[in-house]
Amino acid sequence: MKTLLLTCACITLFSATTALACRGTAEYPQVAVQLAQSDLSAADKEVLAKSLQAGEAIHRRGHELDSQELRQESLKILDEIKTKIAR
């Protein structure tokens, strides 16, 4: 019984750590909400939404391929979008 509880605890901690460690996975949905709520023009929102979708796709692909380079590229896109929303 103790072994089962310890195994469950380890799996839970590993899963939580993996999810928390990925900034892109956490921030892409948040930035999508911020973009939708921003006071940018409809045209600007459309351009940024397309960039956001492309960046998120690159990020997902980076996870699929375990490519740090792709994930970093996607985070640069994310940071650029966040900067434009904050203006």
N, C-alpha and C positions, 0 to 999 in steps of 0.2 A: 504494500500500500504506500509506504514511504517513497519507494522508487517511482511509482506512478505519479505521485504528487510532485516529486522533484522533476520528473520529465516534463510534466505539464507546465510547471513554473519556468523551466528553461526554455521551452518552446514559446511561451508567452513573452518572456523577456527578449528573446531573439527576434521575434516578430515585431514587437514594439520598437526595438532599437533600430531595426532595418527601416521601418516606416518613418521613424523620427529623423533618421540620419539623412534622408533624401529631401533636400530643400525644394527641388523642382516639383516633386510629387505633391508636396504640401502647398507650394505657392502658386502653381499654375491655376488651380481652381479659384483661389482667393483673388488673383489678379483679374481673372475673367469677371468676377462679381464687381470688383472695383472699376473695371472698364465699363461695364454696363451702367453703373451708377455715376460715372463721370459726366462732367458738363461739356465734353468735347463734341464737336459737330458730328453729325451722322456719318459723313464721309470719312472723317478721321477715325471714328470708332470702327468703321468697316475695315479700314486698312490695318489698324492695330489688331483687330480680331483675327484677321487672316494671318498676321505675323504670330500671334499668340497660338493659333492652331498649328502652324508650321513648327514653332518652337516646341510645343508639347509633343508633337509627333516625333521630332528628333530626340526628345528626351526619352520617350517610351522606347524608341529604337535603341537608344543608348543602353537602356536597361536590358532589353532583349539580347543585345550583343555583348553586354558587360563592357561597354566602351566608355571609359572616363572622358575621352575626347569629345564624343558626341554629347554627353551630359553637360560638359563644360560649355560647349557651343550653345546648347539650348539655354543655359543659365545666362549667357551674355545677351541672348535675344530677350529673355525675361526681364533682365535688368534695364535694357533699353526701353522696353514697353513701360515698365514701372516709372522710369524717369519721365517719359512723355505724358503719362497720366497725372503725375504730380505737378506738372507745370501749371 
